[in-house]
Amino acid sequence: MGKNKQGESTWKATRDGYGKGLVELGEKNKDVLVLTADLTVSTRANWFQEKFPERLFTFGVAEQDMISTAAGFALSGKIPFCCSFGVFASGRAWEQVRTSVAYMNLNINIGGTHGGISVGPDGATHQALEEITLMRVLPNMTVIVPCDTVEARKATINSASISGPVYLRLSREKLPIITKEQEPFTIGKANVLKKGKDVTIIACGIMVYQSLFAGELLKKKGIDATIINLHTIKPIDIETILKSASQTKAVVTCEEHLIAGGVGSAIAESLAVTLPVPIEMVGVRNRFGESGDPWVLMKEFHLMPEDIVAACERVIARKKKGKDKERF
């Protein structure tokens, strides 16, 4: 595990950045409240509780009550942050999120931790693989998937000022810190980490790191890739995506989530009506998670850098095949 010059680990979970962001918000704004559903420590809401115990509310295993109460707080001028595992916040309380939050377009922020199969030993019941789909289909909802703890902290702080609801997808597993404090972060604006001419790789969450690693492997093969950190899934930054896709004419999407309805689907929807290009999708295909070591599962579910490389090679081959057809 890497260390920086100050001796701090360079691998941290995005839920840690979320916890830090909550504390900073609490210090700046007395209207910020935190609500938890029997998962105060696991979601890092306990860091907020230690400083502002009078502004943290626990609901036990009752996500529906938590979301409904948050709606009442929001209507009273407060800024609630609801904390739970992503599978429960998006699944168990979906009707309340839909009707009491999204339909009302309230300023309620939902932190769903333990997203993806990198949750590890907790297994399928706790590995949220569907929440991006469930949240992005809701009108008014903003959906953010930070790539590291630094970005998660920024996303948490910025979410408080968003008009309308926000869903933050967060990790349990420690991830490499690949962004810097001074780098810009704007909700709804993707970050281009590297520019290339042969293929565009668009990723979120843990898959941003995997994509950067894949970019180095591709370079050795003579393939020059653009790599985009799409931290905001909704609203999607179609301008940045279109600009890169128009240059490379080939796109690979990467997500630690079901492909159906996820990030790949969102990008395909956008490109299909504006700039149809060959697309390959790296993600979970029509299966639930399972218990195991996080990185063993990443390999089992084909979410490793070599899987991204293979997808890039396939999509480039398709692009070339299309060019050959144009000659006849």
C-alpha positions as CSV (number, residue, x, y, z in Angstrom):
1,M,0.0,0.0,0.0
2,G,1.5,3.3,-1.1
3,K,2.4,6.2,1.2
4,N,2.8,9.9,0.3
5,K,5.6,12.2,1.7
6,Q,3.5,12.9,4.8
7,G,3.2,9.2,5.6
8,E,-0.5,9.1,4.8
9,S,-1.9,6.1,2.9
10,T,-2.4,6.8,-0.8
11,W,-5.2,4.3,-0.8
12,K,-8.5,5.3,0.9
13,A,-12.2,4.5,0.5
14,T,-14.4,7.1,-1.0
15,R,-16.7,6.8,2.0
16,D,-13.8,8.4,4.0
17,G,-13.9,11.4,1.7
18,Y,-17.6,11.5,2.2
19,G,-17.2,11.5,6.0
20,K,-14.7,14.3,5.8
21,G,-17.0,16.3,3.6
22,L,-19.9,16.0,6.0
23,V,-17.8,17.3,8.9
24,E,-16.6,20.3,6.8
25,L,-20.2,21.1,5.8
26,G,-21.3,20.8,9.4
27,E,-18.7,23.4,10.4
28,K,-19.8,25.8,7.7
29,N,-23.6,25.4,7.7
30,K,-25.7,24.7,10.8
31,D,-28.6,23.7,8.5
32,V,-26.7,20.5,7.5
33,L,-28.1,17.4,9.1
34,V,-27.1,13.8,8.9
35,L,-29.5,10.9,9.0
36,T,-28.4,7.2,9.3
37,A,-30.1,3.8,9.1
38,D,-28.2,1.8,11.7
39,L,-24.9,2.2,9.7
40,T,-23.4,5.3,11.3
41,V,-19.9,3.9,11.5
42,S,-19.9,2.1,8.2
43,T,-20.9,5.2,6.3
44,R,-18.5,7.4,8.2
45,A,-21.4,9.5,9.6
46,N,-19.9,8.9,13.0
47,W,-17.2,11.5,12.2
48,F,-20.1,14.1,11.9
49,Q,-21.7,12.7,15.1
50,E,-18.6,13.2,17.1
51,K,-18.6,17.0,16.4
52,F,-22.4,17.6,16.0
53,P,-24.3,15.0,18.0
54,E,-27.4,17.1,18.1
55,R,-27.6,17.2,14.3
56,L,-27.3,13.5,13.7
57,F,-30.4,11.3,13.7
58,T,-30.5,7.5,13.7
59,F,-33.4,5.4,12.5
60,G,-32.4,1.9,12.9
61,V,-33.0,-0.5,10.0
62,A,-35.7,1.8,8.5
63,E,-34.4,3.5,5.4
64,Q,-38.0,4.4,4.3
65,D,-38.5,6.3,7.6
66,M,-35.1,8.0,7.2
67,I,-35.9,9.3,3.6
68,S,-39.4,10.4,4.6
69,T,-38.1,12.3,7.6
70,A,-35.4,13.9,5.4
71,A,-38.2,15.2,3.2
72,G,-39.7,16.9,6.2
73,F,-36.4,18.4,7.2
74,A,-35.8,19.7,3.6
75,L,-39.2,21.3,3.5
76,S,-38.3,23.1,6.7
77,G,-35.2,24.6,5.2
78,K,-32.6,22.0,6.4
79,I,-30.1,20.2,4.2
80,P,-30.2,16.5,5.0
81,F,-27.6,13.9,4.1
82,C,-29.0,10.4,4.3
83,C,-26.5,7.6,4.9
84,S,-26.9,3.9,4.2
85,F,-25.5,1.1,2.1
86,G,-26.3,1.8,-1.5
87,V,-28.3,-1.4,-2.0
88,F,-30.7,-0.3,0.8
89,A,-30.7,3.5,0.1
90,S,-31.6,2.9,-3.6
91,G,-33.5,-0.3,-3.3
92,R,-35.4,-0.6,-0.1
93,A,-36.3,3.1,0.0
94,W,-36.8,3.6,-3.7
95,E,-40.5,4.6,-3.5
96,Q,-39.8,7.2,-0.9
97,V,-36.8,8.5,-2.9
98,R,-39.0,8.7,-6.0
99,T,-42.1,10.3,-4.5
100,S,-40.9,12.2,-1.4
101,V,-37.6,13.4,-2.8
102,A,-37.3,13.4,-6.6
103,Y,-40.9,14.2,-7.3
104,M,-40.7,17.1,-4.8
105,N,-37.3,18.1,-6.1
106,L,-36.0,18.6,-2.6
107,N,-32.4,19.3,-1.6
108,I,-31.7,15.9,-0.1
109,N,-28.4,14.2,-0.5
110,I,-28.1,10.4,-0.3
111,G,-24.8,8.8,0.4
112,G,-24.9,5.1,-0.7
113,T,-21.8,3.4,0.5
114,H,-20.6,-0.2,-0.3
115,G,-21.3,0.2,-4.0
116,G,-20.1,-2.5,-6.4
117,I,-18.5,-5.9,-6.0
118,S,-15.4,-4.4,-4.4
119,V,-17.4,-4.6,-1.2
120,G,-15.9,-8.1,-1.1
121,P,-16.9,-10.6,1.7
122,D,-20.3,-9.1,2.4
123,G,-21.6,-10.8,-0.8
124,A,-24.5,-10.3,-3.1
125,T,-27.0,-9.0,-0.6
126,H,-24.8,-6.0,0.2
127,Q,-23.1,-5.4,-3.1
128,A,-25.1,-2.7,-4.9
129,L,-24.8,-3.2,-8.6
130,E,-28.1,-1.6,-9.7
131,E,-28.2,1.8,-7.9
132,I,-26.9,3.9,-10.8
133,T,-29.7,2.6,-12.9
134,L,-32.3,3.1,-10.2
135,M,-31.2,6.6,-9.4
136,R,-30.5,8.0,-12.9
137,V,-33.9,7.2,-14.2
138,L,-35.5,9.5,-11.6
139,P,-36.3,13.0,-12.9
140,N,-34.4,15.8,-11.0
141,M,-31.9,13.4,-9.5
142,T,-28.1,14.1,-9.8
143,V,-25.9,11.0,-9.7
144,I,-22.2,11.1,-8.8
145,V,-19.6,8.3,-8.6
146,P,-16.3,9.7,-7.3
147,C,-13.1,8.0,-8.4
148,D,-11.2,8.5,-5.1
149,T,-11.5,9.9,-1.6
150,V,-10.4,13.4,-2.6
151,E,-13.0,13.6,-5.3
152,A,-15.6,12.2,-2.9
153,R,-15.0,15.0,-0.4
154,K,-15.4,17.6,-3.1
155,A,-18.5,16.0,-4.4
156,T,-20.1,15.8,-0.9
157,I,-19.4,19.5,-0.2
158,N,-20.7,20.6,-3.6
159,S,-23.8,18.5,-3.3
160,A,-25.1,20.6,-0.5
161,S,-25.5,23.6,-2.9
162,I,-27.2,21.6,-5.7
163,S,-30.9,22.5,-6.3
164,G,-32.6,19.2,-6.0
165,P,-31.7,15.7,-4.9
166,V,-28.2,14.1,-5.2
167,Y,-27.2,10.4,-5.0
168,L,-23.5,9.8,-4.2
169,R,-22.2,6.2,-4.9
170,L,-19.3,5.4,-2.5
171,S,-16.9,2.5,-1.9
172,R,-16.0,0.4,1.0
173,E,-12.7,-0.8,-0.4
174,K,-9.7,1.5,-0.3
175,L,-8.9,2.9,-3.7
176,P,-5.8,4.7,-5.0
177,I,-5.8,8.5,-4.7
178,I,-5.4,9.7,-8.3
179,T,-6.7,13.3,-8.1
180,K,-5.3,16.3,-6.3
181,E,-7.0,18.8,-3.9
182,Q,-6.2,21.7,-6.3
183,E,-7.7,20.0,-9.3
184,P,-11.1,21.4,-10.4
185,F,-14.2,19.5,-9.7
186,T,-17.6,20.6,-11.1
187,I,-20.7,18.5,-10.8
188,G,-21.9,17.7,-14.3
189,K,-18.4,18.4,-15.9
190,A,-16.3,15.4,-16.8
191,N,-12.5,15.5,-16.4
192,V,-10.3,14.5,-19.3
193,L,-7.3,12.8,-17.6
194,K,-5.4,11.9,-20.8
195,K,-5.8,12.8,-24.5
196,G,-5.3,10.2,-27.2
197,K,-6.3,9.7,-30.9
198,D,-7.3,6.0,-31.2
199,V,-10.0,5.3,-28.6
200,T,-12.0,7.0,-25.9
201,I,-12.2,5.3,-22.5
202,I,-14.9,6.7,-20.2
203,A,-15.0,5.5,-16.6
204,C,-16.3,6.2,-13.1
205,G,-15.4,5.2,-9.6
206,I,-12.8,2.5,-9.2
207,M,-12.7,1.9,-12.9
208,V,-11.0,5.3,-13.5
209,Y,-7.8,3.8,-11.8
210,Q,-8.3,0.6,-13.8
211,S,-8.6,2.7,-17.0
212,L,-5.4,4.7,-16.3
213,F,-3.6,1.4,-15.8
214,A,-5.1,0.1,-19.0
215,G,-3.9,3.2,-20.8
216,E,-0.3,2.3,-19.9
217,L,-0.8,-1.2,-21.2
218,L,-2.3,0.1,-24.4
219,K,0.6,2.5,-24.9
220,K,2.9,-0.5,-25.1
221,K,0.8,-1.9,-27.8
222,G,0.9,1.4,-29.8
223,I,-2.6,2.4,-28.9
224,D,-3.2,6.0,-27.8
225,A,-6.3,6.4,-25.6
226,T,-8.2,9.3,-24.3
227,I,-9.2,8.6,-20.7
228,I,-12.2,10.5,-19.2
229,N,-13.3,10.5,-15.5
230,L,-17.1,10.7,-15.8
231,H,-17.7,11.4,-12.1
232,T,-21.2,12.8,-12.7
233,I,-23.4,10.2,-14.4
234,K,-26.4,12.6,-14.4
235,P,-26.5,15.2,-15.7
236,I,-24.1,13.6,-18.2
237,D,-21.4,15.8,-19.8
238,I,-22.4,15.1,-23.4
239,E,-20.3,17.9,-24.7
240,T,-17.0,16.4,-23.5
241,I,-18.1,12.9,-24.6
242,L,-19.1,14.1,-28.1
243,K,-15.9,16.0,-28.5
244,S,-13.7,13.0,-27.7
245,A,-15.9,10.5,-29.6
246,S,-15.8,12.6,-32.7
247,Q,-12.0,12.5,-32.6
248,T,-11.3,8.9,-31.8
249,K,-14.5,7.3,-33.4
250,A,-14.4,4.5,-30.8
251,V,-15.6,4.4,-27.2
252,V,-15.2,2.0,-24.3
253,T,-17.2,2.5,-21.1
254,C,-16.1,1.2,-17.8
255,E,-18.1,0.7,-14.6
256,E,-18.3,-1.5,-11.5
257,H,-22.0,-1.9,-12.0
258,L,-24.5,-3.7,-14.1
259,I,-24.1,-2.7,-17.8
260,A,-27.9,-2.7,-18.1
261,G,-29.1,0.8,-17.4
262,G,-25.7,1.9,-16.1
263,V,-23.0,4.2,-17.3
264,G,-22.5,2.4,-20.6
265,S,-26.2,2.6,-21.3
266,A,-26.3,6.4,-20.4
267,I,-23.4,7.1,-22.8
268,A,-24.9,4.9,-25.6
269,E,-28.2,6.7,-25.3
270,S,-26.4,10.0,-25.7
271,L,-24.3,9.0,-28.6
272,A,-27.0,7.0,-30.5
273,V,-28.9,10.2,-31.3
274,T,-26.0,12.4,-32.0
275,L,-22.8,10.6,-33.0
276,P,-23.2,6.8,-33.5
277,V,-19.8,5.2,-33.1
278,P,-18.6,1.7,-32.1
279,I,-19.0,1.1,-28.4
280,E,-17.7,-1.6,-26.1
281,M,-18.9,-1.8,-22.5
282,V,-16.8,-3.1,-19.5
283,G,-19.0,-3.9,-16.5
284,V,-21.0,-6.6,-14.8
285,R,-23.1,-8.6,-17.1
286,N,-26.5,-10.0,-15.9
287,R,-25.4,-11.5,-12.6
288,F,-25.4,-10.7,-8.9
289,G,-22.3,-10.3,-6.9
290,E,-20.7,-12.9,-4.6
291,S,-18.6,-13.1,-1.5
292,G,-14.8,-13.0,-1.9
293,D,-11.7,-10.9,-1.8
294,P,-12.4,-7.6,-3.6
295,W,-9.6,-7.8,-6.1
296,V,-10.3,-11.5,-6.8
297,L,-13.8,-10.5,-7.6
298,M,-12.7,-7.7,-9.8
299,K,-10.8,-10.3,-11.9
300,E,-13.7,-12.8,-11.8
301,F,-16.2,-10.2,-13.0
302,H,-13.8,-9.0,-15.8
303,L,-13.2,-5.5,-14.5
304,M,-9.4,-5.5,-14.7
305,P,-7.1,-3.4,-16.9
306,E,-6.5,-6.3,-19.3
307,D,-10.3,-6.5,-19.8
308,I,-10.4,-2.8,-20.7
309,V,-7.4,-3.3,-23.1
310,A,-9.3,-6.2,-24.8
311,A,-12.4,-4.0,-25.1
312,C,-10.3,-1.3,-26.7
313,E,-8.8,-3.7,-29.2
314,R,-12.3,-5.0,-30.1
315,V,-13.8,-1.5,-30.6
316,I,-10.8,-0.3,-32.7
317,A,-11.1,-3.4,-34.9
318,R,-14.8,-2.6,-35.4
319,K,-13.9,1.0,-36.3
320,K,-11.4,-0.2,-38.9
321,K,-13.9,-2.6,-40.3
322,G,-16.4,0.2,-40.7
323,K,-13.8,2.3,-42.6
324,D,-13.0,-0.7,-44.9
325,K,-16.7,-0.9,-45.8
326,E,-16.8,2.8,-46.7
327,R,-14.3,2.1,-49.5
328,F,-16.6,-0.2,-51.4
